[in-house]
């Protein structure tokens, strides 16, 4: 097996051989032959420069997408970067803007006395979500560990 690495992270895994089905060759006796299955090596499927750039995965090693690679060995996925309070608040503000877009037409239906029971329930859920978002900076682990509320469906 080989791995494609980008920024020290495994982004794709390739088997050394892949089973490819090729159409059979029709003959007069057999106009619809069964397909032929052949093991095709990696070097025949891709350009040699691409294959040369792939990292060899040691036999028996368990490597997954997202694992780290330092040029010599594979390891667990890298830790995500720690976000600053400003970055977390910017993410929160984007989610708040989306929630407000979802709330507006539901609130319009209520204001016009045209809201269905489903719309009333959705409005309440979206408003609860928006309130929970507005309070993420009050969480004990903020900004390192934020427990993001789940958006309504």
C-alpha positions as CSV (number, residue, x, y, z in Angstrom):
1,X,0.0,0.0,0.0
2,X,1.1,3.6,-0.6
3,X,-0.1,6.9,0.7
4,X,-0.5,10.3,-0.8
5,X,0.8,12.9,1.7
6,X,-0.1,16.6,1.8
7,X,1.1,18.9,4.5
8,X,2.3,15.9,6.6
9,X,-1.1,14.3,6.5
10,X,-2.3,11.2,4.7
11,X,-5.0,12.3,2.1
12,X,-5.4,9.2,0.0
13,X,-4.4,5.5,0.2
14,X,-3.6,3.3,-2.8
15,X,-3.3,-0.5,-3.1
16,X,-0.3,-1.8,-5.0
17,X,-2.7,-3.7,-7.3
18,X,-6.3,-3.2,-8.1
19,X,-8.6,-5.6,-9.8
20,X,-9.9,-4.0,-13.0
21,X,-12.6,-5.5,-15.2
22,X,-11.9,-5.3,-18.9
23,X,-14.5,-6.1,-21.6
24,X,-14.0,-9.5,-23.2
25,X,-13.2,-9.7,-26.9
26,X,-16.2,-10.7,-29.0
27,X,-15.8,-13.6,-31.4
28,X,-18.2,-15.2,-33.9
29,X,-18.7,-18.1,-31.6
30,X,-19.2,-15.8,-28.5
31,X,-20.4,-12.3,-29.4
32,X,-20.9,-11.4,-25.7
33,X,-17.9,-12.8,-23.8
34,X,-17.5,-12.5,-20.0
35,X,-15.4,-9.6,-18.9
36,X,-11.7,-10.3,-18.1
37,X,-10.5,-9.4,-14.6
38,X,-6.9,-8.4,-14.3
39,X,-4.7,-7.2,-11.4
40,X,-3.2,-3.9,-12.6
41,X,-0.2,-2.6,-10.7
42,X,-0.2,1.0,-9.3
43,X,2.6,1.9,-11.8
44,X,0.4,1.1,-14.7
45,X,-2.6,3.1,-13.4
46,X,-0.8,6.4,-12.7
47,X,2.1,8.5,-14.0
48,X,5.5,7.4,-12.8
49,X,6.2,10.8,-11.1
50,X,3.0,10.5,-9.1
51,X,3.8,6.9,-8.0
52,X,7.3,8.0,-7.0
53,X,5.9,10.7,-4.8
54,X,3.7,8.3,-2.8
55,X,5.0,7.2,0.6
56,X,5.3,3.4,1.0
57,X,3.3,2.0,3.9
58,X,5.2,-0.7,5.8
59,X,3.8,-4.2,5.6
60,X,1.4,-4.8,8.4
61,X,1.1,-1.1,9.4
62,X,-2.4,0.3,10.0
63,X,-2.6,3.7,8.3
64,X,-5.8,5.7,7.8
65,X,-6.8,8.9,6.1
66,X,-5.9,11.9,8.3
67,X,-2.9,10.1,9.9
68,X,0.3,12.1,10.1
69,X,3.5,11.3,8.2
70,X,6.9,12.9,9.0
71,X,8.8,11.7,6.0
72,X,9.9,8.5,7.8
73,X,7.0,7.1,9.7
74,X,3.2,7.3,10.1
75,X,1.5,8.3,13.3
76,X,-1.8,9.4,14.8
77,X,-3.6,12.3,13.3
78,X,-2.1,15.7,14.2
79,X,-3.8,17.7,16.9
80,X,-6.1,20.4,15.5
81,X,-4.8,23.9,16.1
82,X,-6.0,25.7,19.2
83,X,-8.3,28.5,18.2
84,X,-8.2,32.0,19.7
85,X,-11.3,33.5,21.3
86,X,-11.6,35.8,18.3
87,X,-11.6,32.8,15.9
88,X,-14.2,30.9,18.0
89,X,-16.4,34.0,18.2
90,X,-16.1,34.5,14.4
91,X,-17.2,30.9,13.9
92,X,-20.1,31.5,16.3
93,X,-21.1,34.7,14.5
94,X,-21.3,32.8,11.2
95,X,-23.6,30.2,12.8
96,X,-25.7,33.0,14.3
97,X,-26.1,34.6,10.9
98,X,-27.3,31.4,9.4
99,X,-29.7,30.8,12.3
100,X,-31.1,34.3,11.8
101,X,-31.7,33.6,8.1
102,X,-33.6,30.4,9.1
103,X,-35.6,32.3,11.7
104,X,-36.7,35.2,9.6
105,X,-39.3,33.5,7.3
106,X,-40.7,31.4,10.2
107,X,-41.1,34.6,12.3
108,X,-42.8,36.3,9.3
109,X,-45.3,33.4,9.1
110,X,-46.1,33.9,12.8
111,X,-46.4,37.7,12.5
112,X,-48.8,37.2,9.6
113,X,-50.9,34.6,11.5
114,X,-50.1,32.1,8.8
115,X,-47.7,29.8,10.8
116,X,-48.5,26.1,10.8
117,X,-47.8,23.9,13.9
118,X,-44.6,22.6,12.2
119,X,-43.4,26.2,11.5
120,X,-44.1,27.2,15.1
121,X,-42.1,24.2,16.4
122,X,-39.2,25.0,13.9
123,X,-39.2,28.7,15.0
124,X,-38.9,27.7,18.6
125,X,-36.1,25.2,17.9
126,X,-34.1,27.7,15.8
127,X,-34.5,30.4,18.5
128,X,-33.3,28.0,21.2
129,X,-30.3,27.2,19.0
130,X,-29.6,30.8,18.4
131,X,-29.7,31.5,22.2
132,X,-27.4,28.6,22.9
133,X,-24.9,29.9,20.2
134,X,-24.9,33.3,21.8
135,X,-23.8,31.7,25.1
136,X,-20.8,29.7,23.9
137,X,-18.4,32.3,25.3
138,X,-19.9,31.7,28.8
139,X,-18.9,28.0,28.7
140,X,-16.2,26.9,31.2
141,X,-13.8,25.7,28.6
142,X,-14.1,28.7,26.2
143,X,-12.3,29.2,23.9
144,X,-10.3,25.9,24.0
145,X,-13.2,23.5,24.5
146,X,-16.5,24.7,23.1
147,X,-19.5,22.4,23.2
148,X,-21.3,23.6,20.1
149,X,-25.1,23.3,20.1
150,X,-26.6,21.1,17.3
151,X,-28.6,23.0,14.7
152,X,-32.2,22.0,14.2
153,X,-33.1,20.1,11.1
